[in-house]
């Protein structure tokens, strides 16, 4: 796999990686939203879908999700 060159390529890779980890851990967006709420973040299934579907997750959201 070649190195990502653009911000969009990095965002797509992060989104794919996060989705793969969620699937591997058998965690749904709904469950992730609840876990994030437990840490004090106001996320919903819809907000997570919006952040990951276009493959444009922010660095802080990705960090929050992995910590959950």
N, CA, C and O atoms as CSV, one atom per row, in Angstrom:
chain,resi,resn,atom,element,x,y,z
A,1,UNK,N,N,0.847,-1.171,0.000
A,1,UNK,CA,C,0.000,0.000,0.000
A,1,UNK,C,C,0.896,1.239,0.000
A,1,UNK,O,O,1.797,1.358,0.831
A,2,UNK,N,N,0.654,2.130,-0.906
A,2,UNK,CA,C,1.449,3.353,-1.022
A,2,UNK,C,C,1.080,4.332,0.089
A,2,UNK,O,O,0.012,4.245,0.695
A,3,UNK,N,N,1.996,5.264,0.335
A,3,UNK,CA,C,1.719,6.297,1.327
A,3,UNK,C,C,0.631,7.234,0.824
A,3,UNK,O,O,0.573,7.568,-0.359
A,4,UNK,N,N,-0.219,7.647,1.736
A,4,UNK,CA,C,-1.247,8.625,1.393
A,4,UNK,C,C,-0.572,9.967,1.136
A,4,UNK,O,O,0.365,10.340,1.842
A,5,UNK,N,N,-1.041,10.681,0.140
A,5,UNK,CA,C,-0.413,11.946,-0.219
A,5,UNK,C,C,-1.281,13.152,0.111
A,5,UNK,O,O,-0.759,14.235,0.378
A,6,UNK,N,N,-2.582,12.980,0.095
A,6,UNK,CA,C,-3.458,14.122,0.336
A,6,UNK,C,C,-4.232,13.929,1.637
A,6,UNK,O,O,-4.325,12.823,2.171
A,7,UNK,N,N,-4.771,15.013,2.121
A,7,UNK,CA,C,-5.572,14.958,3.342
A,7,UNK,C,C,-6.771,14.028,3.150
A,7,UNK,O,O,-7.138,13.283,4.058
A,8,UNK,N,N,-7.364,14.076,1.983
A,8,UNK,CA,C,-8.519,13.211,1.686
A,8,UNK,C,C,-8.127,11.734,1.755
A,8,UNK,O,O,-8.865,10.915,2.303
A,9,UNK,N,N,-6.955,11.400,1.194
A,9,UNK,CA,C,-6.497,10.009,1.249
A,9,UNK,C,C,-6.269,9.554,2.694
A,9,UNK,O,O,-6.614,8.431,3.061
A,10,UNK,N,N,-5.688,10.434,3.504
A,10,UNK,CA,C,-5.493,10.106,4.913
A,10,UNK,C,C,-6.838,9.900,5.604
A,10,UNK,O,O,-7.003,8.950,6.368
A,11,UNK,N,N,-7.795,10.779,5.341
A,11,UNK,CA,C,-9.118,10.670,5.964
A,11,UNK,C,C,-9.800,9.365,5.569
A,11,UNK,O,O,-10.424,8.712,6.406
A,12,UNK,N,N,-9.685,8.983,4.301
A,12,UNK,CA,C,-10.292,7.735,3.844
A,12,UNK,C,C,-9.662,6.536,4.532
A,12,UNK,O,O,-10.363,5.599,4.916
A,13,UNK,N,N,-8.349,6.559,4.689
A,13,UNK,CA,C,-7.671,5.451,5.350
A,13,UNK,C,C,-8.056,5.357,6.820
A,13,UNK,O,O,-8.280,4.265,7.343
A,14,UNK,N,N,-8.133,6.504,7.480
A,14,UNK,CA,C,-8.524,6.504,8.893
A,14,UNK,C,C,-9.939,5.963,9.042
A,14,UNK,O,O,-10.201,5.158,9.935
A,15,UNK,N,N,-10.845,6.390,8.187
A,15,UNK,CA,C,-12.236,5.922,8.255
A,15,UNK,C,C,-12.309,4.418,8.007
A,15,UNK,O,O,-13.020,3.704,8.714
A,16,UNK,N,N,-11.578,3.940,7.006
A,16,UNK,CA,C,-11.580,2.491,6.734
A,16,UNK,C,C,-11.019,1.713,7.916
A,16,UNK,O,O,-11.555,0.673,8.300
A,17,UNK,N,N,-9.941,2.225,8.487
A,17,UNK,CA,C,-9.321,1.545,9.619
A,17,UNK,C,C,-10.266,1.523,10.822
A,17,UNK,O,O,-10.432,0.487,11.466
A,18,UNK,N,N,-10.874,2.649,11.116
A,18,UNK,CA,C,-11.793,2.716,12.251
A,18,UNK,C,C,-12.989,1.789,12.033
A,18,UNK,O,O,-13.398,1.077,12.949
A,19,UNK,N,N,-13.545,1.797,10.834
A,19,UNK,CA,C,-14.675,0.899,10.537
A,19,UNK,C,C,-14.260,-0.566,10.665
A,19,UNK,O,O,-15.028,-1.383,11.172
A,20,UNK,N,N,-13.059,-0.901,10.213
A,20,UNK,CA,C,-12.571,-2.275,10.324
A,20,UNK,C,C,-12.416,-2.680,11.788
A,20,UNK,O,O,-12.764,-3.800,12.163
A,21,UNK,N,N,-11.896,-1.777,12.612
A,21,UNK,CA,C,-11.728,-2.077,14.037
A,21,UNK,C,C,-13.078,-2.230,14.739
A,21,UNK,O,O,-13.240,-3.089,15.606
A,22,UNK,N,N,-14.035,-1.400,14.363
A,22,UNK,CA,C,-15.373,-1.526,14.938
A,22,UNK,C,C,-15.992,-2.872,14.563
A,22,UNK,O,O,-16.606,-3.540,15.395
A,23,UNK,N,N,-15.822,-3.256,13.305
A,23,UNK,CA,C,-16.376,-4.530,12.845
A,23,UNK,C,C,-15.677,-5.694,13.542
A,23,UNK,O,O,-16.328,-6.649,13.966
A,24,UNK,N,N,-14.350,-5.616,13.659
A,24,UNK,CA,C,-13.584,-6.673,14.311
A,24,UNK,C,C,-14.032,-6.840,15.765
A,24,UNK,O,O,-14.120,-7.960,16.270
A,25,UNK,N,N,-14.313,-5.722,16.431
A,25,UNK,CA,C,-14.738,-5.754,17.826
A,25,UNK,C,C,-16.242,-5.967,17.970
A,25,UNK,O,O,-16.764,-6.023,19.084
A,26,UNK,N,N,-16.933,-6.085,16.841
A,26,UNK,CA,C,-18.386,-6.275,16.825
A,26,UNK,C,C,-19.095,-5.148,17.582
A,26,UNK,O,O,-19.982,-5.390,18.401
A,27,UNK,N,N,-18.680,-3.906,17.287
A,27,UNK,CA,C,-19.258,-2.717,17.906
A,27,UNK,C,C,-20.019,-1.938,16.824
A,27,UNK,O,O,-19.451,-1.587,15.789
A,28,UNK,N,N,-21.282,-1.676,17.068
A,28,UNK,CA,C,-22.089,-0.903,16.125
A,28,UNK,C,C,-21.886,0.584,16.367
A,28,UNK,O,O,-21.335,0.986,17.392
A,29,UNK,N,N,-22.332,1.395,15.421
A,29,UNK,CA,C,-22.271,2.849,15.605
A,29,UNK,C,C,-23.096,3.261,16.822
A,29,UNK,O,O,-22.720,4.170,17.561
A,30,UNK,N,N,-24.211,2.589,17.018
A,30,UNK,CA,C,-25.075,2.898,18.163
A,30,UNK,C,C,-24.348,2.606,19.483
A,30,UNK,O,O,-24.415,3.394,20.427
A,31,UNK,N,N,-23.662,1.476,19.531
A,31,UNK,CA,C,-22.908,1.129,20.735
A,31,UNK,C,C,-21.729,2.083,20.933
A,31,UNK,O,O,-21.433,2.479,22.061
A,32,UNK,N,N,-21.065,2.447,19.854
A,32,UNK,CA,C,-19.963,3.413,19.947
A,32,UNK,C,C,-20.473,4.744,20.478
A,32,UNK,O,O,-19.817,5.374,21.308
A,33,UNK,N,N,-21.632,5.175,20.009
A,33,UNK,CA,C,-22.208,6.434,20.488
A,33,UNK,C,C,-22.428,6.376,21.998
A,33,UNK,O,O,-22.151,7.348,22.700
A,34,UNK,N,N,-22.922,5.251,22.499
A,34,UNK,CA,C,-23.142,5.111,23.939
A,34,UNK,C,C,-21.822,5.119,24.700
A,34,UNK,O,O,-21.715,5.736,25.760
A,35,UNK,N,N,-20.824,4.439,24.162
A,35,UNK,CA,C,-19.515,4.422,24.818
A,35,UNK,C,C,-18.918,5.824,24.874
A,35,UNK,O,O,-18.328,6.215,25.881
A,36,UNK,N,N,-19.074,6.577,23.787
A,36,UNK,CA,C,-18.556,7.942,23.769
A,36,UNK,C,C,-19.310,8.819,24.770
A,36,UNK,O,O,-18.717,9.680,25.420
A,37,UNK,N,N,-20.608,8.597,24.886
A,37,UNK,CA,C,-21.397,9.349,25.885
A,37,UNK,C,C,-20.902,9.060,27.294
A,37,UNK,O,O,-20.893,9.947,28.146
A,38,UNK,N,N,-20.489,7.819,27.540
A,38,UNK,CA,C,-19.957,7.450,28.853
A,38,UNK,C,C,-18.694,8.247,29.184
A,38,UNK,O,O,-18.377,8.462,30.354
A,39,UNK,N,N,-17.976,8.682,28.147
A,39,UNK,CA,C,-16.778,9.501,28.328
A,39,UNK,C,C,-17.082,10.995,28.269
A,39,UNK,O,O,-16.177,11.825,28.355
A,40,UNK,N,N,-18.361,11.328,28.121
A,40,UNK,CA,C,-18.747,12.734,28.128
A,40,UNK,C,C,-18.841,13.389,26.761
A,40,UNK,O,O,-18.970,14.611,26.676
A,41,UNK,N,N,-18.779,12.606,25.685
A,41,UNK,CA,C,-18.897,13.152,24.332
A,41,UNK,C,C,-20.327,12.984,23.839
A,41,UNK,O,O,-20.927,11.922,24.007
A,42,UNK,N,N,-20.864,14.020,23.239
A,42,UNK,CA,C,-22.246,14.011,22.779
A,42,UNK,C,C,-22.313,13.543,21.333
A,42,UNK,O,O,-22.345,14.358,20.411
A,43,UNK,N,N,-22.335,12.233,21.139
A,43,UNK,CA,C,-22.423,11.646,19.802
A,43,UNK,C,C,-23.655,10.771,19.716
A,43,UNK,O,O,-24.113,10.215,20.714
A,44,UNK,N,N,-24.184,10.658,18.509
A,44,UNK,CA,C,-25.308,9.773,18.232
A,44,UNK,C,C,-24.916,8.847,17.087
A,44,UNK,O,O,-23.894,9.045,16.429
A,45,UNK,N,N,-25.739,7.844,16.865
A,45,UNK,CA,C,-25.493,6.946,15.733
A,45,UNK,C,C,-25.425,7.756,14.438
A,45,UNK,O,O,-24.556,7.525,13.598
A,46,UNK,N,N,-26.345,8.702,14.285
A,46,UNK,CA,C,-26.391,9.526,13.068
A,46,UNK,C,C,-25.141,10.398,12.925
A,46,UNK,O,O,-24.609,10.546,11.825
A,47,UNK,N,N,-24.673,10.972,14.031
A,47,UNK,CA,C,-23.496,11.841,13.932
A,47,UNK,C,C,-22.254,11.024,13.591
A,47,UNK,O,O,-21.383,11.499,12.861
A,48,UNK,N,N,-22.165,9.806,14.110
A,48,UNK,CA,C,-21.031,8.943,13.773
A,48,UNK,C,C,-21.103,8.528,12.315
A,48,UNK,O,O,-20.090,8.523,11.616
A,49,UNK,N,N,-22.298,8.179,11.855
A,49,UNK,CA,C,-22.475,7.824,10.438
A,49,UNK,C,C,-22.042,8.977,9.544
A,49,UNK,O,O,-21.346,8.767,8.550
A,50,UNK,N,N,-22.449,10.191,9.890
A,50,UNK,CA,C,-22.081,11.361,9.098
A,50,UNK,C,C,-20.576,11.598,9.096
A,50,UNK,O,O,-20.017,12.023,8.084
A,51,UNK,N,N,-19.923,11.330,10.206
A,51,UNK,CA,C,-18.491,11.571,10.294
A,51,UNK,C,C,-17.674,10.520,9.547
A,51,UNK,O,O,-16.608,10.828,9.014
A,52,UNK,N,N,-18.165,9.288,9.507
A,52,UNK,CA,C,-17.389,8.219,8.889
A,52,UNK,C,C,-17.806,7.877,7.465
A,52,UNK,O,O,-16.989,7.363,6.702
A,53,UNK,N,N,-19.033,8.143,7.090
A,53,UNK,CA,C,-19.481,7.788,5.740
A,53,UNK,C,C,-18.735,8.529,4.635
A,53,UNK,O,O,-18.293,7.898,3.675
A,54,UNK,N,N,-18.583,9.842,4.739
A,54,UNK,CA,C,-17.854,10.524,3.667
A,54,UNK,C,C,-16.349,10.383,3.814
A,54,UNK,O,O,-15.591,11.001,3.066
A,55,UNK,N,N,-15.909,9.573,4.774
A,55,UNK,CA,C,-14.483,9.341,5.013
A,55,UNK,C,C,-13.745,10.626,5.354
A,55,UNK,O,O,-12.662,10.892,4.833
A,56,UNK,N,N,-14.337,11.409,6.222
A,56,UNK,CA,C,-13.668,12.638,6.639
A,56,UNK,C,C,-13.649,12.775,8.157
A,56,UNK,O,O,-14.010,13.827,8.684
A,57,UNK,N,N,-13.232,11.724,8.869
A,57,UNK,CA,C,-13.211,11.854,10.316
A,57,UNK,C,C,-12.099,12.791,10.761
A,57,UNK,O,O,-11.005,12.788,10.196
A,58,UNK,N,N,-12.385,13.577,11.762
A,58,UNK,CA,C,-11.347,14.448,12.300
A,58,UNK,C,C,-10.434,13.621,13.189
A,58,UNK,O,O,-10.805,12.540,13.645
A,59,UNK,N,N,-9.267,14.128,13.426
A,59,UNK,CA,C,-8.306,13.415,14.267
A,59,UNK,C,C,-8.840,13.234,15.677
A,59,UNK,O,O,-8.685,12.166,16.270
A,60,UNK,N,N,-9.476,14.280,16.220
A,60,UNK,CA,C,-9.957,14.141,17.595
A,60,UNK,C,C,-11.100,13.143,17.694
A,60,UNK,O,O,-11.193,12.427,18.691
A,61,UNK,N,N,-11.977,13.073,16.690
A,61,UNK,CA,C,-13.061,12.099,16.750
A,61,UNK,C,C,-12.494,10.682,16.671
A,61,UNK,O,O,-12.937,9.792,17.396
A,62,UNK,N,N,-11.520,10.475,15.794
A,62,UNK,CA,C,-10.914,9.142,15.677
A,62,UNK,C,C,-10.271,8.732,16.995
A,62,UNK,O,O,-10.397,7.582,17.415
A,63,UNK,N,N,-9.592,9.649,17.640
A,63,UNK,CA,C,-8.957,9.344,18.929
A,63,UNK,C,C,-10.009,8.993,19.982
A,63,UNK,O,O,-9.825,8.060,20.764
A,64,UNK,N,N,-11.102,9.739,19.997
A,64,UNK,CA,C,-12.175,9.462,20.964
A,64,UNK,C,C,-12.759,8.083,20.725
A,64,UNK,O,O,-12.986,7.326,21.668
A,65,UNK,N,N,-13.000,7.759,19.470
A,65,UNK,CA,C,-13.622,6.475,19.133
A,65,UNK,C,C,-12.697,5.313,19.498
A,65,UNK,O,O,-13.160,4.315,20.050
A,66,UNK,N,N,-11.417,5.422,19.205
A,66,UNK,CA,C,-10.498,4.329,19.537
A,66,UNK,C,C,-10.373,4.161,21.043
A,66,UNK,O,O,-10.222,3.040,21.530
A,67,UNK,N,N,-10.432,5.248,21.778
A,67,UNK,CA,C,-10.323,5.154,23.240
A,67,UNK,C,C,-11.547,4.448,23.823
A,67,UNK,O,O,-11.448,3.765,24.842
A,68,UNK,N,N,-12.702,4.616,23.169
A,68,UNK,CA,C,-13.925,3.998,23.654
A,68,UNK,C,C,-13.888,2.513,23.413
A,68,UNK,O,O,-14.837,1.809,23.755
